[in-house]
Amino acid sequence: MIHVLDNYYLSITLLITIAYQLFFFAIAFTYKLDKLTDFAGGTNFVVLDHARNIVVSVFIMLWGLRLSGFPLFRILKTRKHDRFDDKRDIFFKFQGFWIFQMVWVWTVSLPVTILNSPKATEDDYQTPFGTGQDITGVVLYIVGLIMETVSDAQKYRFMRAHGNDDAICDRGFFAWSRHPNYFGEMVIHFGIWVITLSPAFLSDVNTGAMNAIVAFVVGPRFLTFLLMFVCGLPLQERPGAKKRYENGSRSSWEAYARYLNRTSILIPVPPQLYARTPAWIKRTLFLEYPMYVFDPAKHSDRSKRQSSAEEGLGDRQAG
């Protein structure tokens, strides 16, 4: 067994991630293009986990290739890559995204990195594949990958067909969840982590490695935190509803409001059931926290302007 810098491979994988992301950042900044950002993020997982434990390594490489390949295909097909128009010409602002991507790649890879490190594989620590945890993890991974892949394809076809009109993507997985691709991605990484748990539960040796594997649930938790509170739902839910309310017709907004009421924000739920679910359960059990909810009276610029105009008219009439 080869030991590189430390017994858990944390240092070497961090250095590889930094070098890999800086290489692609240099190309992206020099030539002012965005085609490599998602590609570099997804393929970085493949670079980190090559030639490791066969199952989890193949799983994370397959997910990484899918993650990098689909956005690259979409950009090349639509020729739209304006996500960084306000950052691409500013070195440190543009570099900030790539530093964030370094942290994301390295942290999300931690369960696989730890499982395949020398410390975790010494003293016959590995157990035969096929335990209950393994099967559970494989099922979770397959379900998550299918949901993420199919929902991305459904959303892509919908956007190609409807463009910027007021249509609502409420078919397929999007009839049961407003963000099935996010949910699928979370399930994928909890599935991979569950597979790495088998040695921790079945081995009587190497307590330190066992604790490390259990502790590195931080990988899927970090990804879940990002999607729920940083760069996923917060950028989609309230801003998306606000845009529809202010730029669309009244009938379009009413149709979208009905969609919000009957469709779970994340966890797939039959729409007939979700529509009858009390609001307090939606705001807790089904994760539709108040921070995601759009209230026209509070959050719409149009409503605020209208309210100000009405107040001004009332003041003039009173005067």
N, C-alpha and C positions, 0 to 999 in steps of 0.2 A: 504494500500500500504506500502510495506516494504522499508525503506530507508537504504542503506548500504554505508557508507563512504561519498558518495556524491549523489546529486539528479539526476545525469545522468549515474550512474553506471560505470563511467570511471575508478575509482580507483580499484574497486573490480574486474572488468574484466581484468585490467592490472595485478593485483596480481595473478589471476587464470591462466592467460596466462603464466606468468613467472614460476609459480610453475609447471604447466603442462609440459612445454618445458624442464625445468631443470630435471624433473623426467625422461623423455625419453632420454635426453642427457646423464644422468648418466648411464643408461642401455647401450646406444649405445657406449659410450666411454669405459666402463668397458669390454664389450664383443666384441668390435671392429667389429660392424656390422652396415649395412646401412638400413636394412629392416624396421626400425621404423621411419626414418626421415620424409618421405612423409606421413606415417600413422599418426604420431604425429601432423603434420601441418594441415592435413585435419580434423581429429577428434577434434582438438582444437576448431574449429568453432562450432561443435555440443555441446561441453561442455559449451561454452560461451552463447549460445542462446537457451538452453533448457527451455521449459515452458514459452515462451514469446509470443508475438503477433503471432497468429496461422499461418498466411500466410507467412510472411517474415521469420519467424523462421523455418518453414518447408522447405521453399525454400533454405535457407542458410545451413540447416542441410543436405538436400538432396545433394546439391552441395558439401559440405564438405565430405560426405561419398563417393560420386563418386570420388572426388579428391584424397582421401586417399586410396580408395579401388583399383582403377585401377593401380597405380604404384606398390602397394604391390603385386597385382596379377601378374603384369609383371615381377617383381623381382623374385617371387617364381617360375614362369613358366620358365623363361630364366636362372635363377640362376646367373644373372649378376647384381652386386651391387658394382661397382668399382668407383662410382662418387666421393668418398672421399678418394681414395687410398693415395693421397698426404697429407691428413689432419688428418686421423683417429687416428694416433698415437701421434699427437701433441695437447695437451689439449686445449690451448688457440686458436689455429687455427681452431680446430674442433668446439670449443664452439662458435666461432664467427658466424658460420652458424646458430646455434640455437638461438643466440641473434637476428640475423636478422629475423629469423622465428617468434620470439616473436613479433617484431614490425609489421611484415607483417600480422599476424593473428589478432592482436588487432586493427590495423588501418583499415583493410578491413571490420571488423565487426562493425565499428562505426555507420553506419546508422541504423542497427538493434538494437544495444545497446542503442542508443539515443531514438529510437522510443518506446522502451519498458521500459524506465526509469521512475521513479515516476514523475519527472518534466514534462515529455512530456505527461503523461496520466492523470494528475490532471485537475480539473475544466471541466470535460466532453470534454476533448480535442480530444478524439478519435471520428472519424466520421465513419458512416456505410461503410462497404467494398463494392466496386462496382462502384467507381467513374471513371471518364475518365482516371485519372492518374493510378488508380489501374489496369484497363484493359490494358492500354499501358504497364505498368510494367510487368504484367503477360505474355503478348505476347512476350515482349523482353526476359524475362527469359526463356520461353519455346523454343524460337528460338535459343537462346544462348546455352542452355543445350543440345538440339538436335545436334547442330553443333559441340560443344566440344566433346560430347560423341561419336558421329558417326565418327568424324575425327580421334579421338584417336584410335578407333577400326580399322578404315581403315589403319592407319599408322602401327599399331601393326601387322595386317595381312600381310601388304606389307613387313615389316622388317623380319617377320618369313619366308616369301616365297623367299626373295631375299638376305637376309643377308648383306654381304659387297660387293656385285657386283655393277656395275655402273648403275643399273636401276634407273629410276626417278619415284617417287611417284606422278603421275599426273592423278590419277583417283578419282572419287567421288568429295568431296569438294575440294580436292587438285588440281583439274583442274581449279578452280575459285579463289583459294587463296593458297599461299605458306604456310600460317600458319592459317588455319581455326580454329584450337583448341584455339589459342591465341585470335582470334577475338571473338569466342564464349564465352570465359571466361570474356572478357571485357563486352560483351553485357549482360551476366548474372548479373553482379554486378551493371551496370547502371540500369537494370530492377528492381532489388531490391531497389535501391535508389529511383527510380521513384515512387514505391509503397509507400515508407515512406513519400513522399511529399504531399499526399492527405490531412492529417490533417493541414499541414502548409498553404495550399491554401484555405481550406474551414472553418477554425476556426478563430473566432474573438478574441480568448483569448490566453493567454500564449505566448506573443511575443518572449520571450527569448527562449522557447522550439522550436518555429517555426524557429527562426534564426539558432538554433543549428542543426535542421534537414537539413535545406537548406545548411548550411555550411559544413556538413559532406558528401558532394559530394567528400570530400578528400579521402574517402574510395575507391570508384571505380577509382578515378583519380590516387591514389597512385598505385593501381594494374596495371593500364594502363601504368604509368610511368615505373614501374619495367619491364613489358613485352617489352616495346618499347626501353628502354634505359639502362637497367641494366642486367637482367638475362634472357632475352628472345631473341629478334631479334638480338642484338649485338653478341650473342654467336652462333647464327645459320647462319646468312646470309653470311657475308664476310668470316668468317672462313670456312664455309661449301663449298663455291664456290672455295676458295683457295685450299682446300683439293682435290676437284674434278679436278681442273686444273693441280695440280702438281702430283697427283697420278694416274689419269686416262688417258685413251687414248685420242688422239686428237678428234676422232669422238664422244667419250663420252662427252668431254667438249663442243663441238659444239652443241650437243643435249641439254645439260643442259643450255647453253647460250640461246637457242631458248625458253626453258621453262621459264627462267627468263624474257625474253622479252614479252611473251604472258600471264604471270600469275601474278596477283596482289600480292604484298607482304603481305597484310593483309585483306583489305576490299574485299569481294567477288565480282568479276567482270567477265562477260563472256570473255573468252580468245580471241575470235575474235575481241571484242571491245578493250580490253587492248593492244593487239598487235599493233593496229593502233593509240593508244593514244600518243600524243607528250611527249617527255622525260620530259619537264618542268612541265607538269601536273602530271606525275608519281611522280616526285620529291617533289611535293607540295600537291596537292589535295589527291592523293592516298598514301601519307606518305612514299614513297620509298626514304627516305632521302639519300644524298650522303654518309653518314657514313655506310650505308648498302651495297653500291655498290662495287663490286670487279672489279678492273682494273688490268689485268695481268701485264702490264708494271710498275705499281706503287707498287703493293702489293704482287707479286709473288716472292718468293725466287729464283725460277728457272730462271725467267726472269732477275733478278738482277745478278745472277751468269753468265748467258749467256752474258749479257751486259758487265760485267767486263772482261770476257774472250775475247770478241771482242775488247774491248778497249786495253787490253794487247797485243793482236795480232797486232793491228794497231800501237802501240808504238814500238813493235819489228821490224815491217816492215819499219817504218819510220827511226828507228835507223840503 
